[in-house]
Amino acid sequence: FLTQVKITQNVIEEIKSKLDIVDIASERIGLKKTGSNYKGCCPFHSEKTPSFIVNPDKQIFHCFGCHVGGDVISFVEKIENISFYEAVVKLAEIANVKLPTVERSYEEKKLLDKRQELVNINIIARDHFISRIKTTGNKAQTYAKLRGLSEETMKTFYIGYAPEEWDSLATAITKKGISLGGAVSLGLVKETNGKYYDTFRDRIMFPILNNRGDVVAFGGRILEPKEDSPKYINSRESDLYKKGEVLYGLYQTSKSIRDMGYAVVVEGYMDFISLYQAGIRNVVATLGTSFTDKQVGLIKRYTDRIVLFYDSDEAGINAAKRSFVPLLENGLKVDALFLEDEMDPDDAVIKLGKEELESRLKKAKPLMGKIISDKFSVEHRIDEVAKITKEILGYIALIPDNV
């Protein structure tokens, strides 16, 4: 935190001169020598016939299937889902190149210290909820068993329990010697007339992780329905958490998404968990929000194909249509699966089973086709046809492909 690395062009060139892209790429994918180049299956999209080429003379890579290319830094940046800065630091260590550092400003140090303090509070909360589901979370344990959640799933996604106590978490944070101001700013604790009480009470808890694995927020599902309490509540937005910049589960499923060549997108925690536990691991959840450009950017690091798998009722279809625009604008292939009898993803796992559901997801049809067929499912007057056609052309115009 005290210093930051200063990256110059000279440093970049030194790192690249001391590394061989063939060695770096070979650690992650299988390469075979073909003439003066090396060839393998692309790690950035699904393919059976190798189209990924590494040129040792120019020290570059290029995939003729998905058209991704670059040098050793961009390769590590993309395959490990890290920033350019992080890739340079990582490769400098491998190349044994000492990076120059500069002292951070006082303001930068304060911001970093504050952010780390908030992350630490979320870690305390995560561990507290996990400990309470083991000791006092009888209702939560019963719910988990009813939903078929395995111990492995609970552990992988840090699922816990916020007990039915007014200040259980507030007390746990205070015992760590940490002021409750940060917990209030994160929305974990509320303050009224100088008294502090927990936001989440008697709820099964789902930590929300960013793409680096930091716990940035929580979602809580109520265990006993109450008229004045919503079924789900999430942490409010904070310096750590912007709901439009995170996709639930992506930290754990990014490799599967890349391997499968597409991402299945569901809306809620339990839809996500049900698919993941059934063995469909290339899944993420938007947590009830429409896609944002930042979320699309996260997905595009791993795939260019999305299968929207929302509830098959009118609300689910409308939710899929709302996500359509940012996905189209950013050049993704947008397919959708809507099942018969208005089945939701959780029902589908039980009624169809993994193999049948996975087969249907792979064969999901373009959402554009669904929109067009719905619009023209009944006979229209000619002026209505013109209006509908303009609406459909509006979607088509968003696709960043001139043809």
Backbone hydrogen bonds in HBPLUS format (Angstrom, degrees):
<---DONOR---> <-ACCEPTOR-->    atom                        ^
c    i                          cat <-CA-CA->   ^        H-A-AA   ^      H-
h    n   atom  resd res      DA  || num        DHA   H-A  angle D-A-AA Bond
n    s   type  num  typ     dist DA aas  dist angle  dist       angle   num
A0104-ARG N   A0002-LEU O   3.16 MM 102  5.94 174.4  2.17 146.7 146.1     1
A0004-GLN N   A0102-VAL O   2.96 MM  98  5.57 162.0  1.99 157.2 162.5     2
A0102-VAL N   A0004-GLN O   2.89 MM  98  5.57 159.1  1.93 158.7 164.9     3
A0006-LYS N   A0100-PRO O   2.75 MM  94  5.48 175.4  1.75 153.9 152.7     4
A0012-ILE N   A0008-THR O   3.08 MM   4  6.42 160.8  2.11 150.8 155.7     5
A0013-GLU N   A0009-GLN O   2.95 MM   4  6.19 163.5  1.98 151.3 155.3     6
A0014-GLU N   A0010-ASN O   2.97 MM   4  6.16 151.1  2.05 143.9 151.9     7
A0015-ILE N   A0011-VAL O   2.98 MM   4  6.26 161.5  2.02 154.2 158.4     8
A0016-LYS N   A0012-ILE O   3.01 MM   4  6.26 167.8  2.03 153.9 157.0     9
A0017-SER N   A0013-GLU O   2.93 MM   4  6.03 145.7  2.05 141.4 150.7    10
A0018-LYS N   A0014-GLU O   3.22 MM   4  6.41 133.3  2.45 140.6 151.0    11
A0018-LYS N   A0015-ILE O   3.16 MM   3  5.38 138.4  2.34 101.0 112.3    12
A0019-LEU N   A0016-LYS O   3.41 MM   3  5.28 158.7  2.45  97.2 103.3    13
A0023-ASP N   A0020-ASP O   2.98 MM   3  5.45 122.0  2.33 110.0 122.9    14
A0024-ILE N   A0020-ASP O   3.20 MM   4  6.59 162.0  2.23 154.1 159.0    15
A0025-ALA N   A0021-ILE O   2.87 MM   4  5.93 166.9  1.88 149.7 153.6    16
A0026-SER N   A0022-VAL O   2.88 MM   4  5.85 152.5  1.95 142.7 151.1    17
A0028-ARG N   A0025-ALA O   2.99 MM   3  5.48 152.9  2.06 112.1 120.4    18
A0029-ILE N   A0025-ALA O   2.94 MM   4  6.13 150.9  2.02 157.4 167.0    19
A0032-LYS N   A0039-LYS O   2.82 MM   7  5.30 157.0  1.88 144.6 151.4    20
A0039-LYS N   A0032-LYS O   2.78 MM   7  5.30 162.5  1.81 145.7 149.7    21
A0034-THR N   A0037-ASN O   2.74 MM   3  5.33 168.2  1.75 143.1 147.3    22
A0037-ASN N   A0034-THR O   3.12 MM   3  5.33 150.7  2.21 132.4 128.7    23
A0038-TYR N   A0054-VAL O   2.99 MM  16  5.08 153.3  2.06 145.1 152.7    24
A0054-VAL N   A0038-TYR O   2.82 MM  16  5.08 159.0  1.87 148.0 152.8    25
A0040-GLY N   A0052-PHE O   2.96 MM  12  5.23 144.9  2.09 143.0 152.7    26
A0052-PHE N   A0040-GLY O   3.05 MM  12  5.23 152.0  2.13 175.1 170.1    27
A0064-PHE N   A0051-SER O   2.97 MM  13  5.40 165.1  1.99 147.1 146.7    28
A0053-ILE N   A0062-HIS O   2.80 MM   9  5.32 176.2  1.81 155.7 155.5    29
A0062-HIS N   A0053-ILE O   2.83 MM   9  5.32 151.0  1.92 152.4 159.9    30
A0055-ASN N   A0060-ILE O   2.83 MM   5  5.43 165.3  1.85 163.1 168.1    31
A0059-GLN N   A0055-ASN O   2.78 MM   4  5.57 122.2  2.11 140.2 157.4    32
A0060-ILE N   A0055-ASN O   3.26 MM   5  5.43 147.5  2.37 139.7 146.1    33
A0061-PHE N   A0070-GLY O   2.88 MM   9  5.58 152.3  1.96 155.7 164.2    34
A0070-GLY N   A0061-PHE O   3.04 MM   9  5.58 149.8  2.13 145.6 147.1    35
A0063-CYS N   A0068-VAL O   2.83 MM   5  5.41 149.5  1.92 155.6 165.8    36
A0067-HIS N   A0063-CYS O   2.86 MM   4  5.00 125.9  2.15 126.3 139.1    37
A0075-PHE N   A0071-ASP O   3.00 MM   4  6.19 146.2  2.12 147.2 157.4    38
A0076-VAL N   A0072-VAL O   3.16 MM   4  6.35 164.9  2.19 144.2 146.5    39
A0077-GLU N   A0073-ILE O   2.87 MM   4  6.03 160.8  1.91 151.5 158.0    40
A0078-LYS N   A0074-SER O   2.99 MM   4  6.02 155.5  2.05 139.8 144.9    41
A0079-ILE N   A0075-PHE O   2.91 MM   4  6.04 171.8  1.92 155.9 158.7    42
A0080-GLU N   A0076-VAL O   3.06 MM   4  5.78 151.7  2.14 142.4 147.9    43
A0082-ILE N   A0077-GLU O   3.04 MM   5  5.02 157.1  2.09 140.4 147.2    44
A0081-ASN N   A0078-LYS O   3.33 MM   3  5.07 154.5  2.40  94.5 101.9    45
A0087-ALA N   A0083-SER O   2.90 MM   4  6.17 154.0  1.97 150.5 158.1    46
A0088-VAL N   A0084-PHE O   2.95 MM   4  6.22 158.5  2.00 154.3 159.4    47
A0089-VAL N   A0085-TYR O   3.08 MM   4  6.35 164.5  2.11 151.4 155.4    48
A0090-LYS N   A0086-GLU O   2.97 MM   4  6.11 160.1  2.01 146.6 152.1    49
A0091-LEU N   A0087-ALA O   2.92 MM   4  6.09 165.5  1.94 151.3 155.1    50
A0092-ALA N   A0088-VAL O   2.82 MM   4  5.91 147.6  1.92 147.7 157.2    51
A0093-GLU N   A0089-VAL O   3.24 MM   4  6.47 150.1  2.34 142.1 148.3    52
A0094-ILE N   A0090-LYS O   3.24 MM   4  6.63 154.8  2.31 142.4 149.0    53
A0095-ALA N   A0091-LEU O   2.81 MM   4  6.01 156.8  1.87 149.6 156.0    54
A0096-ASN N   A0092-ALA O   2.88 MM   4  5.78 106.3  2.44 132.0 148.4    55
A0097-VAL N   A0092-ALA O   2.81 MM   5  4.90 167.0  1.83 147.1 150.1    56
A0096-ASN N   A0093-GLU O   3.23 MM   3  4.94 151.6  2.31  93.8 102.2    57
A0109-LYS N   A0105-SER O   3.01 MM   4  6.31 160.7  2.05 154.3 159.2    58
A0110-LYS N   A0106-TYR O   3.04 MM   4  6.27 156.6  2.10 145.7 151.9    59
A0111-LEU N   A0107-GLU O   3.02 MM   4  6.28 160.5  2.06 149.8 154.6    60
A0112-LEU N   A0108-GLU O   2.95 MM   4  6.18 162.1  1.99 152.2 157.0    61
A0113-ASP N   A0109-LYS O   2.84 MM   4  5.98 161.1  1.88 150.7 156.4    62
A0114-LYS N   A0110-LYS O   2.90 MM   4  6.06 156.4  1.96 146.3 152.9    63
A0115-ARG N   A0111-LEU O   2.91 MM   4  6.14 159.7  1.96 146.4 152.1    64
A0116-GLN N   A0112-LEU O   2.90 MM   4  6.11 163.6  1.93 151.1 155.4    65
A0117-GLU N   A0113-ASP O   2.97 MM   4  6.15 149.2  2.06 142.5 151.2    66
A0118-LEU N   A0114-LYS O   3.06 MM   4  6.38 153.2  2.13 148.2 154.8    67
A0119-VAL N   A0115-ARG O   2.95 MM   4  6.29 157.6  2.00 151.9 158.3    68
A0120-ASN N   A0116-GLN O   2.90 MM   4  6.10 158.1  1.95 146.6 152.6    69
A0121-ILE N   A0117-GLU O   2.99 MM   4  6.29 149.6  2.09 143.7 151.6    70
A0122-ASN N   A0118-LEU O   3.05 MM   4  6.37 156.9  2.10 148.4 154.0    71
A0123-ILE N   A0119-VAL O   2.95 MM   4  6.27 146.1  2.07 146.5 156.5    72
A0124-ILE N   A0120-ASN O   2.94 MM   4  6.25 155.7  2.00 148.2 154.3    73
A0125-ALA N   A0121-ILE O   2.93 MM   4  6.22 158.2  1.98 147.9 154.1    74
A0126-ARG N   A0122-ASN O   2.81 MM   4  6.02 160.3  1.85 146.3 151.9    75
A0127-ASP N   A0123-ILE O   2.94 MM   4  6.14 170.8  1.95 153.8 155.6    76
A0128-HIS N   A0124-ILE O   2.85 MM   4  5.97 148.8  1.94 144.8 154.5    77
A0129-PHE N   A0125-ALA O   2.91 MM   4  6.14 163.7  1.94 156.0 158.9    78
A0130-ILE N   A0126-ARG O   3.03 MM   4  6.30 156.0  2.09 148.6 155.5    79
A0131-SER N   A0127-ASP O   2.94 MM   4  6.11 158.8  1.99 144.4 150.2    80
A0132-ARG N   A0128-HIS O   2.99 MM   4  6.21 151.3  2.08 147.7 155.5    81
A0133-ILE N   A0129-PHE O   3.11 MM   4  6.32 143.2  2.25 143.2 151.5    82
A0161-TYR N   A0129-PHE O   2.88 MM  32  4.73 161.0  1.92 110.9 114.2    83
A0134-LYS N   A0131-SER O   3.26 MM   3  5.34 133.8  2.49  94.7 106.8    84
A0135-THR N   A0131-SER O   3.19 MM   4  6.43 136.8  2.38 137.9 149.5    85
A0136-THR N   A0132-ARG O   2.81 MM   4  5.35 147.7  1.92 135.5 145.6    86
A0137-GLY N   A0132-ARG O   2.84 MM   5  5.83 113.5  2.29 151.2 155.9    87
A0141-GLN N   A0137-GLY O   2.75 MM   4  5.92 154.9  1.81 154.2 161.6    88
A0142-THR N   A0138-ASN O   2.91 MM   4  6.14 155.1  1.97 146.5 153.2    89
A0143-TYR N   A0139-LYS O   2.93 MM   4  6.18 157.3  1.98 146.1 152.2    90
A0144-ALA N   A0140-ALA O   2.86 MM   4  6.08 160.9  1.90 148.3 153.7    91
A0145-LYS N   A0141-GLN O   2.98 MM   4  6.21 153.1  2.05 145.3 152.1    92
A0146-LEU N   A0142-THR O   2.94 MM   4  6.19 156.9  1.99 148.3 154.9    93
A0147-ARG N   A0143-TYR O   2.94 MM   4  6.22 150.2  2.03 151.3 159.2    94
A0149-LEU N   A0144-ALA O   2.82 MM   5  5.16 160.7  1.85 158.2 155.2    95
A0148-GLY N   A0145-LYS O   3.01 MM   3  4.84 152.3  2.09  97.6 106.1    96
A0154-MET N   A0150-SER O   3.01 MM   4  6.29 164.8  2.03 151.3 155.4    97
A0155-LYS N   A0151-GLU O   2.92 MM   4  6.10 153.2  1.99 146.1 153.3    98
A0156-THR N   A0152-GLU O   2.81 MM   4  6.01 161.0  1.85 151.4 157.0    99
A0157-PHE N   A0153-THR O   3.08 MM   4  6.20 160.0  2.12 154.2 157.4   100
A0159-ILE N   A0154-MET O   2.95 MM   5  4.96 146.0  2.07 140.1 147.2   101
A0158-TYR N   A0155-LYS O   3.34 MM   3  4.99 164.5  2.36  97.3 101.7   102
A0160-GLY N   A0205-MET O   3.03 MM  45  4.91 157.8  2.08 132.7 139.6   103
A0205-MET N   A0160-GLY O   2.82 MM  45  4.91 165.5  1.84 121.3 126.2   104
A0162-ALA N   A0203-ARG O   2.85 MM  41  5.27 171.3  1.86 163.5 165.7   105
A0202-ASP N   A0162-ALA O   2.63 MM  40  5.31 117.5  2.02 127.2 143.3   106
A0203-ARG N   A0162-ALA O   3.14 MM  41  5.27 144.5  2.27 134.6 144.9   107
A0198-ASP N   A0166-TRP O   2.66 MM  32  5.74 165.7  1.68 161.9 167.2   108
A0171-THR N   A0167-ASP O   2.94 MM   4  5.96 157.9  1.99 147.4 152.5   109
A0172-ALA N   A0168-SER O   3.18 MM   4  6.42 154.3  2.25 139.7 146.8   110
A0173-ILE N   A0169-LEU O   2.93 MM   4  6.23 157.7  1.98 160.4 165.5   111
A0174-THR N   A0170-ALA O   3.04 MM   4  6.21 163.1  2.07 146.7 151.6   112
A0175-LYS N   A0171-THR O   2.96 MM   4  6.15 152.3  2.04 148.9 156.1   113
A0176-LYS N   A0173-ILE O   3.02 MM   3  5.30 143.8  2.15 103.9 114.7   114
A0177-GLY N   A0174-THR O   2.85 MM   3  5.21 157.5  1.90 114.6 119.4   115
A0184-VAL N   A0180-LEU O   2.95 MM   4  6.24 147.1  2.06 150.2 159.4   116
A0185-SER N   A0181-GLY O   3.04 MM   4  6.35 156.4  2.10 146.5 152.5   117
A0186-LEU N   A0182-GLY O   3.04 MM   4  6.29 136.5  2.24 140.6 152.3   118
A0188-LEU N   A0183-ALA O   2.97 MM   5  5.29 140.0  2.13 164.3 162.8   119
A0189-VAL N   A0183-ALA O   3.30 MM   6  5.49 153.7  2.38 117.2 115.8   120
A0187-GLY N   A0184-VAL O   3.02 MM   3  5.06 148.3  2.12 100.6 110.6   121
A0199-THR N   A0188-LEU O   2.95 MM  11  5.38 170.0  1.96 140.0 136.8   122
A0190-LYS N   A0197-TYR O   2.83 MM   7  5.46 172.8  1.84 166.6 168.3   123
A0197-TYR N   A0190-LYS O   2.94 MM   7  5.46 156.6  2.00 151.1 158.1   124
A0192-THR N   A0195-LYS O   2.84 MM   3  5.28 162.2  1.87 153.9 158.7   125
A0195-LYS N   A0192-THR O   2.96 MM   3  5.28 163.9  1.99 115.3 120.3   126
A0204-ILE N   A0221-ARG O   2.94 MM  17  5.26 150.2  2.03 152.6 149.2   127
A0221-ARG N   A0204-ILE O   2.91 MM  17  5.26 161.8  1.95 151.9 154.7   128
A0206-PHE N   A0219-GLY O   2.73 MM  13  5.03 164.4  1.76 160.4 163.4   129
A0219-GLY N   A0206-PHE O   2.89 MM  13  5.03 146.8  2.00 132.2 143.1   130
A0208-ILE N   A0217-ALA O   2.77 MM   9  5.03 169.8  1.78 140.7 137.6   131
A0216-VAL N   A0208-ILE O   2.90 MM   8  5.93 157.3  1.95 163.1 170.2   132
A0210-ASN N   A0214-ASP O   2.99 MM   4  5.58 150.4  2.08 148.7 157.2   133
A0213-GLY N   A0210-ASN O   2.99 MM   3  5.37 161.8  2.02 114.3 120.2   134
A0235-SER N   A0218-PHE O   2.80 MM  17  5.37 144.0  1.93 160.6 164.5   135
A0220-GLY N   A0233-ILE O   2.79 MM  13  5.41 160.9  1.83 161.4 168.2   136
A0233-ILE N   A0220-GLY O   3.04 MM  13  5.41 149.9  2.14 144.6 154.1   137
A0222-ILE N   A0231-LYS O   2.87 MM   9  5.37 165.6  1.89 156.7 161.7   138
A0229-SER N   A0226-LYS O   3.17 MM   3  5.30 166.7  2.19 110.7 114.0   139
A0238-SER N   A0241-TYR O   2.86 MM   3  4.98 154.9  1.92 134.6 143.1   140
A0245-GLU N   A0242-LYS O   2.80 MM   3  5.47 159.9  1.84 132.8 134.0   141
A0250-LEU N   A0247-LEU O   3.30 MM   3  5.79 168.1  2.31 128.7 131.8   142
A0248-TYR N   A0285-ALA O   2.95 MM  37  4.99 136.0  2.15 159.7 154.1   143
A0285-ALA N   A0248-TYR O   3.08 MM  37  4.99 150.5  2.17 136.7 143.7   144
A0252-GLN N   A0249-GLY O   3.00 MM   3  5.48 129.0  2.27 110.3 122.7   145
A0253-THR N   A0249-GLY O   3.03 MM   4  6.16 137.9  2.21 148.5 161.1   146
A0254-SER N   A0250-LEU O   2.98 MM   4  5.36 130.4  2.23 152.1 150.0   147
A0257-ILE N   A0253-THR O   3.01 MM   4  6.29 155.9  2.07 158.3 166.0   148
A0258-ARG N   A0254-SER O   3.06 MM   4  6.33 160.4  2.10 148.9 153.4   149
A0259-ASP N   A0255-LYS O   2.90 MM   4  6.15 161.9  1.93 151.4 156.8   150
A0260-MET N   A0256-SER O   2.85 MM   4  5.95 160.1  1.89 150.8 155.5   151
A0261-GLY N   A0257-ILE O   2.94 MM   4  5.93 138.6  2.12 141.5 152.0   152
A0263-ALA N   A0305-ARG O   3.07 MM  42  6.52 157.3  2.12 150.3 155.2   153
A0307-VAL N   A0263-ALA O   2.86 MM  44  6.12 160.8  1.90 161.7 159.7   154
A0264-VAL N   A0282-ASN O   2.80 MM  18  6.06 174.8  1.80 159.5 161.3   155
A0284-VAL N   A0264-VAL O   2.93 MM  20  6.39 150.2  2.02 164.5 170.8   156
A0265-VAL N   A0307-VAL O   2.87 MM  42  6.06 168.0  1.89 150.6 152.9   157
A0309-PHE N   A0265-VAL O   2.80 MM  44  5.66 171.6  1.80 158.0 158.8   158
A0266-VAL N   A0284-VAL O   2.96 MM  18  6.34 166.9  1.98 159.4 162.7   159
A0286-THR N   A0266-VAL O   3.05 MM  20  6.59 151.4  2.14 153.5 157.3   160
A0287-LEU N   A0267-GLU O   2.67 MM  20  4.97 117.4  2.06 134.5 149.5   161
A0288-GLY N   A0267-GLU O   3.19 MM  21  5.13 126.4  2.49 118.5 129.3   162
A0272-PHE N   A0268-GLY O   3.10 MM   4  6.28 160.0  2.14 146.8 152.5   163
A0273-ILE N   A0269-TYR O   2.83 MM   4  6.14 166.4  1.84 156.9 160.5   164
A0274-SER N   A0270-MET O   2.89 MM   4  5.87 160.6  1.93 143.1 148.5   165
A0275-LEU N   A0271-ASP O   3.19 MM   4  6.38 165.9  2.21 148.5 151.3   166
A0276-TYR N   A0272-PHE O   2.94 MM   4  6.12 169.5  1.95 158.9 162.4   167
A0277-GLN N   A0273-ILE O   2.85 MM   4  5.92 166.2  1.87 152.1 156.0   168
A0278-ALA N   A0274-SER O   3.04 MM   4  6.14 138.3  2.22 137.1 148.2   169
A0278-ALA N   A0275-LEU O   3.16 MM   3  5.07 124.7  2.48  92.2 106.7   170
A0280-ILE N   A0275-LEU O   2.91 MM   5  5.19 149.4  2.00 160.6 150.9   171
A0279-GLY N   A0276-TYR O   3.04 MM   3  5.32 155.1  2.10 105.3 113.2   172
A0289-THR N   A0286-THR O   3.41 MM   3  5.62 165.5  2.43 107.0 111.2   173
A0296-VAL N   A0292-THR O   2.99 MM   4  6.28 157.4  2.04 152.4 159.0   174
A0297-GLY N   A0293-ASP O   2.92 MM   4  6.16 150.5  2.01 142.3 150.5   175
A0298-LEU N   A0294-LYS O   3.10 MM   4  6.41 145.4  2.22 140.8 149.1   176
A0299-ILE N   A0295-GLN O   3.12 MM   4  6.46 161.0  2.15 150.5 154.4   177
A0300-LYS N   A0296-VAL O   2.90 MM   4  6.12 158.4  1.94 154.3 160.5   178
A0301-ARG N   A0298-LEU O   3.32 MM   3  5.70 153.7  2.39 105.2 112.6   179
A0302-TYR N   A0299-ILE O   2.90 MM   3  5.76 164.6  1.92 126.3 131.2   180
A0303-THR N   A0299-ILE O   3.15 MM   4  6.32 151.4  2.23 148.1 156.3   181
A0333-LYS N   A0304-ASP O   2.77 MM  29  6.10 173.9  1.78 162.3 162.9   182
A0306-ILE N   A0333-LYS O   2.85 MM  27  6.11 170.0  1.86 174.9 174.1   183
A0335-ASP N   A0306-ILE O   2.82 MM  29  6.00 174.9  1.82 165.6 165.6   184
A0308-LEU N   A0335-ASP O   2.85 MM  27  6.23 164.4  1.88 147.0 142.9   185
A0337-LEU N   A0308-LEU O   2.98 MM  29  6.34 159.3  2.02 161.7 161.9   186
A0317-ILE N   A0313-ASP O   3.04 MM   4  6.33 159.9  2.09 157.5 163.1   187
A0318-ASN N   A0314-GLU O   2.97 MM   4  6.15 160.1  2.01 149.7 155.1   188
A0319-ALA N   A0315-ALA O   2.94 MM   4  6.13 147.2  2.05 140.6 150.0   189
A0320-ALA N   A0316-GLY O   3.01 MM   4  6.28 152.5  2.09 144.8 151.6   190
A0321-LYS N   A0317-ILE O   3.06 MM   4  6.37 154.3  2.13 145.2 152.0   191
A0322-ARG N   A0318-ASN O   3.02 MM   4  6.29 145.0  2.15 143.1 152.1   192
A0323-SER N   A0319-ALA O   3.24 MM   4  6.55 142.6  2.38 142.0 150.9   193
A0323-SER N   A0320-ALA O   3.18 MM   3  5.26 126.8  2.48  96.1 109.4   194
A0324-PHE N   A0321-LYS O   3.18 MM   3  4.97 144.1  2.31  93.6 104.1   195
A0328-LEU N   A0324-PHE O   2.90 MM   4  6.09 160.5  1.94 157.9 163.4   196
A0329-GLU N   A0325-VAL O   2.93 MM   4  6.10 171.5  1.94 162.2 164.6   197
A0330-ASN N   A0326-PRO O   3.26 MM   4  6.24 139.7  2.44 132.7 140.9   198
A0332-LEU N   A0327-LEU O   3.13 MM   5  5.58 162.2  2.16 163.0 157.4   199
A0331-GLY N   A0328-LEU O   2.93 MM   3  5.25 162.3  1.97 117.6 118.8   200
A0367-LEU N   A0334-VAL O   2.99 MM  33  6.04 167.6  2.00 138.3 141.2   201
A0336-ALA N   A0365-LYS O   2.89 MM  29  5.94 157.0  1.94 162.3 162.4   202
A0343-MET N   A0340-GLU O   3.25 MM   3  6.20 153.3  2.33 125.5 128.2   203
A0348-ALA N   A0344-ASP O   2.97 MM   4  6.19 157.0  2.02 156.0 163.5   204
A0349-VAL N   A0345-PRO O   3.20 MM   4  6.46 149.0  2.30 148.5 153.5   205
A0350-ILE N   A0347-ASP O   3.06 MM   3  5.37 118.9  2.45 102.6 116.7   206
A0351-LYS N   A0347-ASP O   2.86 MM   4  6.09 171.4  1.87 163.8 166.3   207
A0352-LEU N   A0348-ALA O   2.82 MM   4  5.36 158.2  1.86 139.3 146.2   208
A0353-GLY N   A0349-VAL O   3.19 MM   4  5.06 136.3  2.39 110.9 123.1   209
A0357-LEU N   A0353-GLY O   3.08 MM   4  6.10 163.3  2.11 153.4 158.7   210
A0358-GLU N   A0354-LYS O   2.77 MM   4  5.84 165.1  1.79 158.3 162.9   211
A0359-SER N   A0355-GLU O   2.97 MM   4  6.10 153.1  2.04 143.1 150.6   212
A0360-ARG N   A0356-GLU O   3.01 MM   4  6.30 155.3  2.08 147.0 153.1   213
A0361-LEU N   A0357-LEU O   2.93 MM   4  6.20 151.9  2.01 148.9 157.1   214
A0362-LYS N   A0358-GLU O   2.98 MM   4  6.20 159.9  2.03 149.4 154.1   215
A0363-LYS N   A0359-SER O   3.14 MM   4  6.34 145.7  2.26 140.8 149.8   216
A0364-ALA N   A0361-LEU O   3.20 MM   3  5.04 165.2  2.22 104.2 106.7   217
A0369-GLY N   A0366-PRO O   3.10 MM   3  5.51 129.2  2.37 105.5 116.7   218
A0370-LYS N   A0367-LEU O   3.02 MM   3  5.04 117.2  2.43  96.4 111.9   219
A0371-ILE N   A0367-LEU O   2.98 MM   4  6.33 158.5  2.03 156.0 161.6   220
A0372-ILE N   A0368-MET O   2.94 MM   4  6.21 164.4  1.97 153.6 157.5   221
A0373-SER N   A0369-GLY O   2.91 MM   4  6.02 168.5  1.93 150.0 153.7   222
A0374-ASP N   A0370-LYS O   2.96 MM   4  6.03 155.8  2.02 145.1 151.9   223
A0375-LYS N   A0371-ILE O   3.03 MM   4  6.19 156.1  2.09 145.3 151.8   224
A0376-PHE N   A0372-ILE O   3.06 MM   4  6.29 151.5  2.14 150.3 157.5   225
A0377-SER N   A0374-ASP O   3.41 MM   3  5.10 166.1  2.43 102.3 102.0   226
A0384-GLU N   A0381-ARG O   3.04 MM   3  5.20 122.9  2.37 100.6 115.4   227
A0385-VAL N   A0381-ARG O   2.94 MM   4  6.29 150.5  2.03 152.1 161.4   228
A0386-ALA N   A0382-ILE O   3.09 MM   4  6.39 152.8  2.16 144.8 151.0   229
A0387-LYS N   A0383-ASP O   3.22 MM   4  6.45 155.1  2.28 138.2 144.2   230
A0388-ILE N   A0384-GLU O   2.93 MM   4  6.20 162.1  1.96 153.6 158.1   231
A0389-THR N   A0385-VAL O   2.88 MM   4  6.00 159.7  1.92 149.7 155.8   232
A0390-LYS N   A0386-ALA O   3.02 MM   4  6.25 153.8  2.09 146.2 152.6   233
A0391-GLU N   A0387-LYS O   3.12 MM   4  6.43 151.1  2.21 142.2 150.0   234
A0392-ILE N   A0388-ILE O   2.95 MM   4  6.30 158.5  2.00 153.8 159.2   235
A0393-LEU N   A0389-THR O   2.84 MM   4  6.06 160.2  1.88 150.2 156.1   236
A0394-GLY N   A0390-LYS O   2.96 MM   4  6.14 135.9  2.16 136.8 148.3   237
A0395-TYR N   A0392-ILE O   3.04 MM   3  5.29 125.0  2.36 101.4 114.3   238
A0396-ILE N   A0392-ILE O   3.08 MM   4  6.47 164.1  2.11 151.6 155.5   239
A0397-ALA N   A0393-LEU O   2.83 MM   4  5.96 154.7  1.90 148.8 154.8   240
A0398-LEU N   A0395-TYR O   2.98 MM   3  5.43 148.8  2.08 110.1 119.6   241
A0399-ILE N   A0396-ILE O   3.09 MM   3  5.64 154.6  2.16 114.7 121.6   242
A0401-ASP N   A0399-ILE O   2.72 MM   2  5.53 143.5  1.85 101.8  93.2   243
